[in-house]
Amino acid sequence: MRLLHLADLHLGWQPGDWPPERAVERRQRRDGVLARIVDKALAEEAQLVVVAGDLFDDFDPPEELVDTVLAELARLERGGTLPVTVPGNHDELTYSGSVYRRRRADWPGLLVSEPLPAHLTSLDLAGQRVHLYGMAFTGGVTPQDRPVREFPRLEEPGVHVAAFHGSLDTAGGQRTLSLDSDALAAARYHYVALGHVHDPLRHEFPAGPAAYPGAPEALAVGDGGCGTVALVDFDGERAVARDIPVSVQPVRDTALDLTPVDDVAEIDAFIAALADGDAVQRVRLGGALWLPELDVETLRQRHAPSFFHLEIVDEVEVLAPELLSRWAEEASVRGAFVSRMLERMDGASGETRRRLAVSLRWGIAALSGGPAPGTRT
């Protein structure tokens, strides 16, 4: 038996601080990931597809998007694959206007609505008996003040698979599901399909893994975007999980330490080398710098046409002469260091002075808790 496990697609999400047309285009591209995952599931001949929460970014997504999603899930059914959908905390079941309440009668496959962990169904897939368990957080019924600790398990032969959207061993809170990992391990499920954590993460329990597949498509830069889903094969009762790639739009976060930089042209060359018209790119400029004329917004506008979207974050500590003079008078390690370096620079010229200036910037960066000298990343 083979299952494909995905979570946290957040369909319908779009960036709120982008130019409107580009934000809509980004949303449309993100929303296409479900069709690519369905293609992958059918090509891999998975008998089961588990969507472990936050399929949508909101509990009340646009009907056009809902219709598209239902059509994709129905395509799985026609191909002989059973889709199992677990509501998450973004697309929560609690609300009367929830998509899962409005469209329940139309939902392909198995839609989980139990507010507490429950045995959902047992069925035969690829010659194996498969027992499915799960729940959907429901405000007012599901415990919120403590982790869930009671998980059912039939004492019957076969493969036991559970699906939940929540966090392991958190304190609990409003509109979130917390799961006790010791109790979950004691339930002896052969595979636990989890959602909510946006990075791939796997916990090894005695009976089998509990895994987060991660969010395949990023939301904001640094939030998900692993570009994979989990494919799980069962050798008897033993689950063997591996990450398989799914085509997604590249979202990248790159840091440039400007401490050794003496010219804006070097910054331009670094950003130009990252150019990718398909990528959402963030460049974080850090370190200590003597370039008070650096205009980050002008820099961004100059390079923006080379990217789908470009953000430049200014985390630079500009070392103006007035600031250095003030630091040199401090009764501190930094003050003593800056004072001695400025004295040495006053008597130097040419390449020696340039190297001393770079050393001063490295030292200030280190004393400020910044990076140690090394290559740019």
N, C-alpha and C positions, 0 to 999 in steps of 0.2 A: 504494500500500500504506500502511496506517495501523497504527501500534502504540500501545498504551497502556502506559506504564512507571510502575511503583510499587515501593516498597521500604519496609522498616522499619515494618511495621504493628505488630509486637510483640503479636500477638494473645495473649490470656491474661494480660497484665500487669494488676496492680492495685496501688494504693498500699498500702504496708505500715503507714503511720502514721495512717490515717484510722479513724474508727469503722467496725466491720466491715460493717454493712449498707450504708453509703454507699460503702464501698470496692468491694463486690460490684456495686452498681448502676453505679459508674463503669466497672468492667471490662466488664460486659454492654453498656453503651453503646459503649465503644471497640470491642468485638469486632464490632459491627454495621457497622463501616465497610467491611468487605470486600464485603458485599452491595450497599452503595451504589456502590462502585467498579465492581462487575460490572454493575450497572444502567447506569452511565455508559459503560462499554466497549461494551455492546450498543447503547445509544442512539447512540453515536458511530460505530458500525459499524466498530470496529477489527478487523482480521483477526488480530492478535497481541497478547497481553497478557504482559508480562515482569515477573515478581516477582523483584526483584534482592536477595533475601536478607532474613533476619529477619522472615519472615512470622509466625512465632511468637516469643514472648519466651523460650521454653525448648525444648530439644531433645526433651522428653518431655511435651507438653501433654496435657490431659485428652482422653479419647477422644470425649466429646460435642462438644468444640470441633473436634477433627479431622474428625469426621463432617460437621459444619456447613461447614467449609472445603472439604472434598471435594465436597460438594453444590453449593457456589457455583462451584467450578472446572468441575464437570461442566455447570453451567448455561451457562458460556461455550462449552464444546464443542458443546452442543446448538444454540447460537445461531450456530455457524459461526466461532467465535473460538478460536484455539489458545492455551492458557495454557502459559507456560514458567516453571518454578519453580527458582530458584537457592537452595540452602541458605545461611544466613549464619553469623555467629559465635555468635549466641544460640541458634539452632536448628541447631546444627552436625551435620553428617553423620557425624562420626568415631565417635560413641558407638554401641555395639551396640544400645542401646535407643532410638536416634534415630527420630523419627516417620517420617523419610524411608526408613529401612530397614524398619520395621515395616509401613508401608502402601504400599510401593513398587508392589506389584501393583495397588493400587486407584487409584493417582494419575492424575488426568486430565491429558491433554496430555503435555508433555515435562518430565520431572524430571531435572535436571542432577546427575550424580554423578561426573563425571571429576575426579580430584584435581589435574590440571594443565590448562592451557589447551588446548582441543581443538575441532576442528570437530565440531559436534553433529549437524547434519542440513542438508540443502538441500531446499527445497520451493517450490511455486508458490503465491503469494498475490496475489490481485487482479491477475492477469496479469503479475506480476513474479517473477523467480527470486530467492529469499531464502536466504542462507547464514547459519546461526546458529553462534555460537561461545560457549564459556563454560567454567566450572569450578566445583567446590565444594571449599572448603578441607577437607582431610582430614589430620588429625594423623598424623605419621609418614611421610607421602608428600609433601605439599605443602611447599616450602621455607619455613622460618620465620626463617632468619638473614639473609635478603636479599630485596629486592623481586623479583618475577617479571619476567623480561625477555624471555621467548620466547613469542611469540603467533603462532599459525598463521593463514594466510590463503590460501584457494584462489585461483589465478589464473584465475578464471572470471567471466564477466559476471554482473551482478545486484547486488542490495543485500546488503552484508555487515554483520551486526549481531552485537555481542558483549555478554555480560552477566556481570558480576563483582560480588561483595560484598567490598569492601576499600577501603583508603586508598591514595592516590597518593603515592609517593615517601617513605613513612615508613621507619623503620629496620627494620621487621619486629618480630615478637615472638610470644610464645606464643599460639596459637589465634587469630591474626589474619592477614589476607592483605594484603600490601603489593604494589603494582603500580608498575612503573617507567613514568612518563608518557611519556618519550622513546620507549621501546620500543613502548608502546601506540599512540602517534601514528604510529610507523613501520609499524605493521601495516595502516594505511589502512582501518580499519573505517569504515563510513559513519555508524554510530551505536554508541556504547558506553553501555549501560544499567548504571549503577553503583548500589550501595547501601552503607550504613554511615554516611554523614554525614547527620544528621537535618535539616539546612537545605538548601533548594534551591541547587544550585551547578552551574555549567556551565563546562566547559573547551572552548575552540575548538581542535580539531586540524585540520590541513590537509584531511583527507578528510571530516571531519564531527565533531560534538560528542561529548564524553564528559560525561554529566550524572548528577547526583544529583537525584532528584525531591523529596527530603526526606521526613520522616515526616509523613503527613497528619494523624494524630491524635497529640496531645502525650502524652508520658508524664508525668513531673513537670513542674511549671511551669518554663518556660525550656528544656525538652528537646523540640524538635520542635513539631508542631502547625501546619504551614504551610497545611493545609486545601486542598491541591491535589495533583494527579498530573500527569504529563507526557503529552501527546498529541503523537505524532510522525507527520507526513505526509512521504512521499517523493515529490519531484518528480524523476523519474528516479532518480539515485543521491544526490541532495541531500536531506539530512534537515532538515526545518523543525519545530522543537520549540516547544511553547507549554504553559504551565501552565493547567490547567482546574480549576475549583473542585469540591470534594466536601464534602458537608454533614458537619460535625464539631461536637462539643461545644466551645463557646468556652472557652479557657484563657488567662487574662490576667495580666499582671505590670505593676503600676502603682506608680510611686514618688511619694512626697509628701515634699517638703523642708519640715520644720517650723520652719525658721529664722525666718520672719516670723510664726509663729503664737503668739498670746497666750492662747488659750482652747481647752479641749477641744472645745467646741461647733463650732469650725472644722474639727477633725479629723472629728467625727461627720458634719458636712455633706458633707465631701469623700467619705467612704466611702459615705454614703447615695446620693450622686450616681452611684456605680458600680453600684448594686444591679441584679442580674440573677439571677433564680432558676434559670437554666440554666447559669450560668457557674462555672467553677473560677477563683477570683480570689486572687491574692497581692497584698498591699499592703505595700510596703517604706517604713517611716518612717525618715527620715534627717535630717541637719542638726543644728544646735545649738539647745537648747530650755531654757526655764526653766519646766518643768512637772513637778516631781518627783512629783506625785501621779498622773501618767499610768500607768494600769494596762492594759497591752496585752492581757492575756487577757480582762479584763472588757470592753474595747473590742471584741474579736473576738466574744465571746459575744453582745454587744448587737446586732451587725450580721449574725451568721452566718445567721439565718433568711432573710435577703434574698438569699442565694447558694446555689448547689448545694454549694459548699465554699468556705470563706474561711480564708486564712492571713494573719496580720499579722506581719511581721518587724520587730523593733525594732533599728534601727541608729542610734538617736538618741544624741547626746552631751549628757547633762543637765548644765547649767551651774549646779551648786550654788554658793552663796556661798563655801563653804570652798574649792572648787576654783578659783574665780576669784581668791580672795585668794592662793592658793599660786602661781598662774600670774603674778600681778602682781609677785611677788618674783623671778621668773626673770630671769637676765641674758641675755635673748634678744629677738628682734624681737617674738615673741608677748607676752613679759613687758612690754615697753615699751608695746605697743599696749593691752593689757588695763589696765595701770596708768593710762594717760592717759584711757581711756574711762570707767573707774570714777570718776576725779576729776571729769570733766565731768558724769557722771550725778548725782553727789552734789549739784551745784549747780543741777540742772534739775528741772522738774516738768511734769506734764500731758503734752501731746502731744509736747513736746520731749524729755522723758525717755523716752517710749515709742519715739521714732524713734532715739534714741541706743542704747537697748537692742537694737533690731533691728539697728542697724549693728554693735554689738559682736558679736552672734551671727553676722552675715554674715562679719565679719572673722575670727573664730575658725574658722569653717567653712573659709574660704579658706586660712588658715594651716595648717590640719590636713589640707589636700589635698582638701577637700570641694568642692561645686559653687560656681561663681560666682553672683552674684545673677541671678535670672531668674524666669521663670514656673514654676509647678509642672507636672510632667509625669505 
